[in-house]
Amino acid sequence: LEVFSRQTGEAFRVLISGYADRIDLYDGVLRILDYKTGYVDPKEVTIAEIEQINDLKSAAKIIQLLMYAVMLKGNPKFATNKSRIQSGIISLRMPSKYVIPAEAGGSNELSNDTLNLFESFLEEKLAEIFNEDIDFVQTDDAEKCKLCDFAGFCNRISL
């Protein structure tokens, strides 16, 4: 992604990578799927508008699924494929549900408009992260710390 520094206006590139558990073509739909061993609430992968990501209590799963779709969209191997794109989760605790699709804007197909909006959201967040004028601070919501991978580093809670 190309990110612009708010201090200098200078552009810099940020490489984002990840590994989707499964990418397949099913009934003309290019699907990007992630397996989860735990319970997945469909609300965790549903968002009315991209701008609401900041307001979600738990946005990790929808961000991960949208991120995979953005990365796939930028991959020359798949960019020429005119297939519809879906991203979703296969929860091993909910085999009867099989695929829990990511939904954005009321659709489980991820349009170019939706992916472009998410890409803009990412660029904005990355510009904020790399902005030297903004300090990193702990969240005000200590409940988030219970599931944080970095809880041992910040000493907010004892493990």
LINBEL-V919895 format. One line per field, one symbol per residue. ss: DSSP state (H for helix, E for strand, - for the rest). psi: psi as a letter, one per 40 degrees, with the letter a starting at -180 (. if undefined). A space follows every 50 residues. Layout:
ss = ???
psi = ???
This chain:
ss = -EEE------EEE--------EEEEE--EEEEEEEE-----HHHHEE--H HHHHH----HHHHHHHHHHHHHH--HHHH----EEEEEEEE-------EE E-EE--E----HHHHHHHHHHHHHHHHHH------------HHHHHH--- HHHH-----
psi = ihihhddeeiiiihhhiihidhhihhfehhhhihhhdahhhddefhhdid eeddeidheddddddddddddddehddedeheiihiiahhheegdddchh ihhhfeiehhiddddddddddddddddddeheehihiiiegeddddehee dddefdih.
